[in-house]
């Protein structure tokens, strides 16, 4: 991986994997192809590879939110042991970190630390922190390396992988950002047992999305265990492979990568309307059911396929309905990243595993899909004319 830190050899991998016993810990590795390929390492103790990935790097800034000070401290210690001068940079927790003001403060910290193009940024946290850390790395001195240590299921399968970085504005989510692939993603599954159940379920929404658009085995695994706890490592690796395939072919999101946005057009609008009070995965869950209903109205999905969306999402403990202002949601969706000019575009399925773009769907289809996910009762004809 030229310019991105050297690839660890087999001896180093074994050494870094043996932290808790005599035998190396098994970890999955998914390579994201492209101009600057990188590995996503999945498994227990994956953070131990941080020092190998950034070996020879003079300095590193470890970006994290306050609740993850201990994990960030361990990352700093790992780097310092590897000869990297590392310091922590603290940012707010959650979506509050993804603002221009927070980014400006972090840039000032990078200046104080003397970060140059030979140095690196490490993002430790959930999707919001890795989004911000990637954006900071993309923009500081026009680009330094970034390594992500996602600490949530959502971060491992989605936010940390693919090179999309961004911050939010008053106009919407992730509207300011850059494409900046990481040097590596270290998905340490040791952190997942301590993750709150609601956060774990939120991450599963991105996993089941990958099942609907590309990998039916994911759906089968979740049918067998909707909690996702039994087959967590396999689910993560399968979801990452779906994303890696799309990103490797289409980094800049102009073709097949768009299909990863299945369920996200409505989801991002819900997040914006709720001022990010809803978890991303919860909003995606409603968005998946909405997109399935829309495809059903368009004649692309059978009623059984539409029902499978709702039933599986519900079995996973995720919401399938939302109480919101439909007119306002439509207005917000029109400034979504997937919109083109005045056209409203949705990723839908033309049969399970076969995503496509539906542009400017009939308003009656949209209204019917909304009625299917709205928590508000649909007015009867007599009520509408009263």
Helices and strands as residue ranges (DSSP letters): H 10-16, E 28-32, E 38-43, G 46-49, H 50-53, E 59-65, G 66-68, H 69-81, E 85-91, G 94-97, H 100-113, E 120-125, H 127-139, G 140-142, E 145-150, H 153-154, I 155-159, E 164-169, E 172-179, E 184-188, G 189-194, H 197-213, H 216-224, H 232-249, G 256-261, H 264-273, H 280-297, H 303-315, H 326-333, E 345-349, E 355-359, H 363-373, H 381-385
